[in-house]
Amino acid sequence: MVRKPGERSTRRQFLRQAALGGVLLGGWKMAAAAQLRALRVGRYQQGVRLVFDLDRRLSAAPVIHSVGEVLHIELPGIEHGLHRPVVPALDPLQGGAEMNESAAGLVLRLPLREAVRWRSFSLGPDGRAAHRLVLDLMPLATTAVESSRRQPVARAGRPIVVCLDPGHGGHDPGAIGAQGTREKDVVLDVGLSLAQLIRSTPGMRLVMTRNTDCYVPLMDRMHLGLEQRADLFVSIHADAFPERAVRGSTVWALSATGASNAAARWLAKTQNAADPLLGDVQSGIHDPMLNAVLINMTQTAAMNSAAAAAAVMIRGLAGVEDLHNAAVQHANFVVLRAPEVPSMLVETAFISNPEEEQRLRDPDFRQLLARTMHDAVVAHFVKVPPADSAWSATRHVLRKEENLADVARRYGLSVEALRLANHLPRGEGQPGVPLHVPIMGA
């Protein structure tokens, strides 16, 4: 394949990323060899997904790198494979493949039509399939489009996707207050109220991890946001702490530097422990994607976006509830780890605090929490609407004869959302002040 001169940097970027991925995913503990039973290939988003069906999990991470126009996928510890794997010509794949055994395992060679970025992760048995290694290949041209999503444009496009994740559910009640209030019930009610508000917002599309009292594994919640290409993932909780006096709202985001403090580590551990299948993830064996993701460039962009959205959420919650922490906190919650998905976890209040439990039992307070969270979500996208979405941003200069309610009504948002988007204090704005306002798609 002949490349244009301007494509050299793209190729070098691809080579650097592939080499980095190979380094990041090394060092797994050796275990018994696995057997490859099948290779499935299909379209996924704007690229392709390869699923390797195995009889057991890999004993070591795959090593992926490029040689010319061929992607090499080394699968350590596999003794037997498919002699003639069928790989169709799906962008960015040229079609066809070569698989050989090596001293370390199997090597699959895939001819490419263009440079790609890649993401790999493993899945355990789920009743429908055995162990799987999943490899997603996305054209770098798609990445360039994605990286420009925050630049506002005034044109129609796709709806903004918001994924809501009411915590716990089913056999997992979450935290339980002294009066028997269950976290799973409180956060589902808040989530359903918030969902109704998002559905009524022009140019927004809602995704929910659960809308009934059912249990959804943490990894499934995370992957739903990823599969739906959510612009924002919001996990809703009302947790507990050993000290009953602890109270207030907290907003959490993922951080490459680890937990904010010891309390953050404790809380993340208790939340992650709600899923009994996560032992391998925490040991770094089950899911290589989760280990590499924190220093992946696209994940860094998502974390920055999540931190910005979380800061708006904190300012909104400060108006209706005490803040346990006035700044965005960081911890390694599993549900926040999806690459490319800005994700936050909102602790609405501590159900272990008797006063806050009583407030959480009040339907009016839960509705207030939902409205406040909706205002914060809207305000975030007023400030940074995805460039390929149905929203765009413009400026409105406040006139002498106008008040904030007039402006909010004109542009279809609440006064509080307008305040949050423009970091305005209480009271009326000053004439002549330029305000960020949205143009919402239908």
C-alpha positions as CSV (number, residue, x, y, z in Angstrom):
1,M,0.0,0.0,0.0
2,V,1.4,3.4,-1.0
3,R,1.1,6.2,1.6
4,K,0.9,9.9,0.9
5,P,3.7,12.0,2.5
6,G,1.3,13.5,5.0
7,E,0.5,10.1,6.4
8,R,4.0,9.4,7.8
9,S,3.2,10.9,11.2
10,T,0.1,8.8,11.4
11,R,2.2,5.7,10.8
12,R,4.8,6.7,13.3
13,Q,2.0,7.4,15.8
14,F,0.6,3.9,15.1
15,L,4.0,2.3,15.6
16,R,4.6,4.1,18.8
17,Q,1.2,3.2,20.2
18,A,1.5,-0.4,19.2
19,A,5.0,-0.7,20.7
20,L,3.8,1.0,23.9
21,G,0.9,-1.4,24.1
22,G,3.2,-4.3,23.9
23,V,5.3,-3.0,26.7
24,L,2.4,-2.1,28.9
25,L,0.8,-5.5,28.6
26,G,3.8,-7.5,29.5
27,G,4.7,-9.2,32.7
28,W,1.7,-11.4,33.4
29,K,2.1,-14.5,35.5
30,M,2.4,-17.7,33.5
31,A,-0.3,-20.4,33.8
32,A,-1.6,-23.4,31.9
33,A,-1.8,-23.1,28.2
34,A,-5.1,-22.2,26.6
35,Q,-6.6,-23.5,23.4
36,L,-8.1,-21.3,20.7
37,R,-11.5,-22.7,19.7
38,A,-12.7,-20.1,17.3
39,L,-12.0,-16.6,15.8
40,R,-15.0,-14.3,15.1
41,V,-14.6,-11.1,13.2
42,G,-17.3,-8.4,12.7
43,R,-17.9,-4.7,12.4
44,Y,-17.8,-2.7,15.6
45,Q,-18.5,1.0,15.7
46,Q,-16.3,2.5,12.9
47,G,-13.8,-0.4,13.0
48,V,-13.7,-4.1,13.5
49,R,-13.8,-6.4,16.5
50,L,-12.0,-9.7,16.7
51,V,-13.2,-12.2,19.4
52,F,-10.8,-15.1,20.2
53,D,-12.8,-17.9,21.9
54,L,-10.6,-19.8,24.4
55,D,-11.1,-22.8,26.7
56,R,-9.4,-20.8,29.5
57,R,-8.0,-17.4,30.0
58,L,-4.7,-16.4,28.5
59,S,-1.7,-17.0,30.7
60,A,-0.1,-13.7,29.6
61,A,-1.1,-10.6,27.8
62,P,-1.2,-10.4,24.0
63,V,1.6,-8.5,22.4
64,I,0.5,-6.4,19.5
65,H,2.8,-4.5,17.1
66,S,3.0,-3.6,13.4
67,V,5.5,-4.6,10.7
68,G,5.0,-2.6,7.6
69,E,1.3,-2.9,6.7
70,V,0.8,-6.0,8.8
71,L,-0.5,-6.2,12.4
72,H,1.2,-8.9,14.4
73,I,-0.9,-10.4,17.3
74,E,1.1,-12.7,19.5
75,L,-0.9,-14.9,21.9
76,P,1.4,-16.4,24.5
77,G,0.7,-19.8,26.0
78,I,-1.7,-21.1,23.3
79,E,-0.7,-24.6,22.1
80,H,-3.2,-25.2,19.3
81,G,-5.0,-22.9,17.0
82,L,-7.0,-22.6,13.8
83,H,-4.9,-23.5,10.8
84,R,-6.9,-21.4,8.3
85,P,-8.7,-18.5,10.1
86,V,-11.3,-16.7,8.1
87,V,-10.9,-12.9,8.3
88,P,-13.1,-10.9,5.9
89,A,-12.1,-7.7,4.2
90,L,-13.7,-5.2,6.6
91,D,-12.2,-1.7,7.1
92,P,-9.5,-1.3,8.2
93,L,-8.6,-5.0,7.4
94,Q,-7.3,-6.0,4.0
95,G,-8.8,-9.4,4.4
96,G,-7.2,-12.8,4.9
97,A,-4.8,-13.8,7.7
98,E,-1.9,-16.0,8.5
99,M,-1.6,-17.9,11.8
100,N,1.5,-19.8,12.9
101,E,2.7,-21.4,16.1
102,S,5.8,-20.1,17.8
103,A,7.8,-21.2,20.8
104,A,5.8,-18.8,22.9
105,G,2.3,-19.5,21.4
106,L,0.4,-18.4,18.4
107,V,1.1,-15.5,16.0
108,L,-1.7,-14.0,13.9
109,R,-0.8,-11.7,11.1
110,L,-3.5,-9.3,9.7
111,P,-2.8,-7.3,6.5
112,L,-4.1,-3.7,7.0
113,R,-5.5,-1.1,4.7
114,E,-4.7,1.8,7.0
115,A,-3.1,2.7,10.3
116,V,-5.1,1.7,13.4
117,R,-5.2,2.1,17.1
118,W,-6.2,-0.9,19.1
119,R,-7.7,-1.9,22.4
120,S,-7.8,-5.4,23.9
121,F,-9.5,-6.9,26.9
122,S,-10.6,-10.3,28.2
123,L,-13.9,-11.6,29.3
124,G,-14.7,-14.6,31.5
125,P,-17.5,-17.2,31.1
126,D,-20.9,-15.6,31.3
127,G,-23.3,-18.6,30.6
128,R,-23.4,-17.9,26.9
129,A,-19.7,-18.1,26.0
130,A,-16.4,-19.3,27.5
131,H,-13.3,-17.2,28.0
132,R,-12.7,-14.6,25.3
133,L,-10.0,-12.2,24.2
134,V,-11.5,-9.2,22.5
135,L,-9.5,-7.0,20.1
136,D,-10.9,-3.8,18.7
137,L,-9.2,-2.1,15.8
138,M,-10.2,1.5,14.9
139,P,-8.8,3.6,12.1
140,L,-6.7,6.5,13.2
141,A,-8.7,8.7,11.0
142,T,-11.7,8.0,13.3
143,T,-9.5,9.0,16.3
144,A,-8.8,12.4,14.7
145,V,-12.5,13.0,14.4
146,E,-13.1,11.9,18.0
147,S,-10.3,14.2,19.3
148,S,-12.1,17.2,17.8
149,R,-15.4,16.5,19.3
150,R,-15.2,19.2,21.9
151,Q,-14.9,22.0,19.3
152,P,-18.4,23.7,19.1
153,V,-20.1,23.7,15.7
154,A,-23.5,25.0,14.8
155,R,-24.9,22.2,12.8
156,A,-27.2,19.2,13.2
157,G,-25.7,15.9,14.2
158,R,-26.1,12.9,16.5
159,P,-27.8,13.1,19.9
160,I,-25.6,13.6,23.0
161,V,-25.5,10.2,24.7
162,V,-25.8,10.1,28.5
163,C,-25.4,6.8,30.3
164,L,-27.0,6.7,33.8
165,D,-25.9,3.9,36.2
166,P,-28.0,3.6,39.4
167,G,-25.7,1.6,41.6
168,H,-26.2,-1.9,43.0
169,G,-29.6,-3.7,42.5
170,G,-31.0,-7.1,42.7
171,H,-29.3,-9.3,45.3
172,D,-26.9,-6.4,46.1
173,P,-28.7,-3.8,48.2
174,G,-25.7,-1.6,48.6
175,A,-25.4,0.3,51.8
176,I,-28.3,0.1,54.3
177,G,-29.3,2.9,56.7
178,A,-30.3,2.6,60.3
179,Q,-34.0,2.8,59.3
180,G,-33.5,0.0,56.7
181,T,-33.3,2.3,53.7
182,R,-31.5,0.5,50.9
183,E,-29.1,2.3,48.7
184,K,-30.2,0.4,45.6
185,D,-33.8,1.7,46.0
186,V,-32.8,5.3,46.6
187,V,-30.5,5.6,43.7
188,L,-32.8,3.8,41.3
189,D,-35.5,6.4,42.1
190,V,-33.1,9.3,41.6
191,G,-31.9,7.7,38.4
192,L,-35.4,7.2,37.0
193,S,-36.3,10.8,37.7
194,L,-33.1,12.0,36.1
195,A,-33.7,9.7,33.1
196,Q,-37.1,11.3,32.5
197,L,-35.5,14.8,32.5
198,I,-32.8,13.7,30.0
199,R,-35.3,12.1,27.7
200,S,-37.2,15.4,27.6
201,T,-34.0,17.4,26.7
202,P,-33.8,18.0,22.9
203,G,-30.8,16.5,21.3
204,M,-30.0,14.0,24.1
205,R,-30.3,10.2,24.1
206,L,-30.5,8.2,27.3
207,V,-28.9,4.9,28.1
208,M,-29.4,3.2,31.5
209,T,-27.5,0.3,33.0
210,R,-30.6,-0.7,34.9
211,N,-34.1,0.7,35.2
212,T,-35.5,-2.0,37.5
213,D,-34.4,-3.8,40.6
214,C,-31.9,-6.0,38.9
215,Y,-28.2,-6.8,39.4
216,V,-25.8,-5.8,36.7
217,P,-22.1,-6.7,37.0
218,L,-19.7,-3.7,37.2
219,M,-17.9,-4.7,34.1
220,D,-21.1,-4.9,32.1
221,R,-22.0,-1.4,33.3
222,M,-18.7,-0.1,32.2
223,H,-18.9,-1.8,28.8
224,L,-22.4,-0.5,28.1
225,G,-21.1,3.1,28.3
226,L,-18.3,2.1,26.0
227,E,-20.5,0.2,23.5
228,Q,-23.0,3.0,23.3
229,R,-20.2,5.6,22.9
230,A,-21.5,7.6,25.8
231,D,-20.5,11.3,26.0
232,L,-21.0,11.1,29.7
233,F,-21.3,8.2,32.2
234,V,-22.9,9.0,35.6
235,S,-22.9,6.4,38.3
236,I,-25.3,7.3,41.1
237,H,-24.8,6.2,44.7
238,A,-25.7,6.9,48.3
239,D,-23.0,5.1,50.2
240,A,-22.0,4.5,53.8
241,F,-18.9,5.0,55.8
242,P,-17.9,3.5,59.2
243,E,-18.2,6.9,60.9
244,R,-21.9,7.7,61.0
245,A,-21.2,11.4,61.3
246,V,-19.7,11.6,57.8
247,R,-22.1,13.4,55.5
248,G,-22.4,15.4,52.3
249,S,-22.2,14.9,48.6
250,T,-19.0,13.8,46.8
251,V,-18.2,13.5,43.1
252,W,-15.6,11.1,42.0
253,A,-13.6,10.7,38.8
254,L,-10.9,8.3,37.7
255,S,-7.3,9.4,38.1
256,A,-4.0,8.1,36.7
257,T,-2.3,9.1,40.0
258,G,-4.5,6.8,42.2
259,A,-6.9,7.5,45.0
260,S,-7.1,11.0,46.6
261,N,-6.7,9.6,50.1
262,A,-7.1,6.5,52.3
263,A,-10.9,7.0,52.5
264,A,-11.0,7.1,48.7
265,R,-9.2,3.8,48.6
266,W,-11.5,2.3,51.2
267,L,-14.6,3.4,49.3
268,A,-13.4,2.2,45.9
269,K,-12.5,-1.2,47.4
270,T,-16.0,-1.6,49.0
271,Q,-17.7,-0.6,45.7
272,N,-15.6,-2.8,43.5
273,A,-16.0,-5.7,46.0
274,A,-19.8,-5.7,45.2
275,D,-18.9,-7.7,42.1
276,P,-17.5,-11.1,42.9
277,L,-16.1,-11.5,39.4
278,L,-13.6,-8.7,39.8
279,G,-10.8,-10.5,41.6
280,D,-8.9,-11.1,38.4
281,V,-9.4,-7.5,37.2
282,Q,-7.8,-6.1,40.4
283,S,-4.9,-8.5,40.1
284,G,-4.1,-7.3,36.6
285,I,-4.7,-10.6,34.9
286,H,-8.3,-10.6,33.8
287,D,-8.4,-7.4,31.7
288,P,-5.2,-6.0,30.1
289,M,-7.2,-3.0,28.9
290,L,-7.8,-1.8,32.4
291,N,-4.1,-1.9,33.2
292,A,-3.0,0.0,30.1
293,V,-5.9,2.4,30.0
294,L,-4.7,4.9,32.6
295,I,-1.8,6.1,30.4
296,N,-3.6,5.8,27.1
297,M,-3.9,9.1,25.4
298,T,-7.6,8.8,24.6
299,Q,-8.3,7.8,28.2
300,T,-6.4,10.8,29.4
301,A,-8.7,13.1,27.3
302,A,-11.7,11.3,28.7
303,M,-10.5,11.7,32.3
304,N,-9.9,15.5,31.7
305,S,-13.5,15.8,30.3
306,A,-14.8,13.8,33.3
307,A,-13.0,16.0,35.8
308,A,-14.5,19.1,34.1
309,A,-18.1,17.6,34.2
310,A,-17.6,16.5,37.8
311,A,-16.5,20.0,38.8
312,V,-19.8,21.4,37.4
313,M,-21.7,18.6,39.2
314,I,-20.1,19.5,42.5
315,R,-21.1,23.2,42.1
316,G,-24.6,22.1,41.4
317,L,-24.9,19.8,44.4
318,A,-23.5,22.5,46.7
319,G,-26.8,24.4,46.2
320,V,-29.0,21.5,47.6
321,E,-26.8,19.4,49.9
322,D,-23.7,19.8,52.1
323,L,-20.5,18.8,50.4
324,H,-18.4,16.2,51.9
325,N,-15.6,17.3,49.6
326,A,-15.7,20.6,47.8
327,A,-13.3,19.4,45.1
328,V,-13.5,16.4,42.7
329,Q,-12.2,13.3,44.4
330,H,-10.3,10.5,42.6
331,A,-10.4,6.7,43.1
332,N,-10.1,3.5,41.0
333,F,-13.8,2.6,40.6
334,V,-14.3,-0.1,38.1
335,V,-17.3,1.5,36.5
336,L,-15.3,4.6,35.7
337,R,-12.6,2.8,33.7
338,A,-14.1,2.7,30.2
339,P,-11.7,4.1,27.7
340,E,-12.9,7.3,25.8
341,V,-16.0,7.6,28.0
342,P,-15.9,10.6,30.4
343,S,-17.2,9.0,33.6
344,M,-18.1,10.2,37.1
345,L,-19.5,8.7,40.3
346,V,-21.9,10.8,42.4
347,E,-22.3,10.1,46.0
348,T,-25.6,12.0,46.6
349,A,-25.4,11.6,50.4
350,F,-24.3,9.2,53.0
351,I,-27.1,6.8,53.9
352,S,-25.1,5.8,57.0
353,N,-25.7,9.3,58.5
354,P,-29.2,9.3,60.2
355,E,-30.1,12.8,59.1
356,E,-29.1,12.2,55.5
357,E,-30.9,8.9,55.5
358,Q,-34.1,10.7,56.5
359,R,-33.5,13.2,53.6
360,L,-33.0,10.4,51.1
361,R,-36.3,8.8,52.2
362,D,-38.1,12.0,51.1
363,P,-39.3,11.8,47.5
364,D,-39.1,15.6,47.1
365,F,-35.4,15.5,48.1
366,R,-34.7,12.7,45.6
367,Q,-36.5,14.7,42.9
368,L,-34.4,17.8,43.8
369,L,-31.3,15.7,43.5
370,A,-32.4,14.6,40.0
371,R,-33.2,18.1,38.8
372,T,-29.8,19.3,40.2
373,M,-27.9,16.6,38.4
374,H,-29.8,17.3,35.2
375,D,-28.9,21.0,35.4
376,A,-25.2,20.0,35.9
377,V,-25.3,17.6,32.9
378,V,-26.9,20.3,30.7
379,A,-24.4,22.9,31.9
380,H,-21.5,20.7,31.1
381,F,-22.6,20.3,27.5
382,V,-23.4,24.0,27.1
383,K,-19.7,24.6,27.9
384,V,-18.3,21.7,25.7
385,P,-20.9,20.3,23.3
386,P,-19.5,17.3,21.2
387,A,-18.7,18.7,17.8
388,D,-20.5,15.9,15.9
389,S,-23.6,16.2,18.1
390,A,-26.9,18.0,17.6
391,W,-25.8,20.6,20.1
392,S,-23.6,23.6,19.5
393,A,-22.6,26.6,21.6
394,T,-23.0,30.3,21.0
395,R,-22.8,33.5,23.0
396,H,-25.6,35.7,24.2
397,V,-24.9,39.2,25.5
398,L,-27.2,40.1,28.4
399,R,-29.2,43.2,27.5
400,K,-30.4,45.8,30.0
401,E,-34.1,44.8,29.6
402,E,-33.3,41.0,30.1
403,N,-32.9,38.9,33.2
404,L,-31.4,35.4,33.4
405,A,-34.8,33.8,33.4
406,D,-35.5,35.4,30.0
407,V,-32.3,34.1,28.6
408,A,-32.8,30.6,30.0
409,R,-36.3,30.4,28.6
410,R,-35.2,31.5,25.2
411,Y,-32.5,28.8,24.9
412,G,-34.5,26.0,26.6
413,L,-32.6,25.4,29.8
414,S,-33.2,26.2,33.5
415,V,-31.8,29.3,35.2
416,E,-29.6,27.1,37.4
417,A,-28.1,25.3,34.3
418,L,-27.4,28.7,32.8
419,R,-25.7,29.8,36.1
420,L,-23.6,26.6,36.2
421,A,-22.5,26.8,32.6
422,N,-21.3,30.4,33.1
423,H,-20.1,30.0,36.7
424,L,-22.5,32.8,37.8
425,P,-23.1,33.6,41.5
426,R,-26.7,34.0,42.8
427,G,-28.5,37.1,41.7
428,E,-29.0,38.7,38.3
429,G,-26.2,39.0,35.7
430,Q,-24.7,42.3,34.7
431,P,-25.8,43.8,31.3
432,G,-23.2,43.4,28.7
433,V,-21.9,40.1,30.1
434,P,-21.5,37.4,27.3
435,L,-23.1,34.1,28.3
436,H,-22.5,30.6,27.0
437,V,-25.8,29.3,25.7
438,P,-26.7,26.2,23.8
439,I,-28.3,25.6,20.4
440,M,-30.0,22.3,21.1
441,G,-30.8,19.9,18.3
442,A,-34.2,18.3,18.0
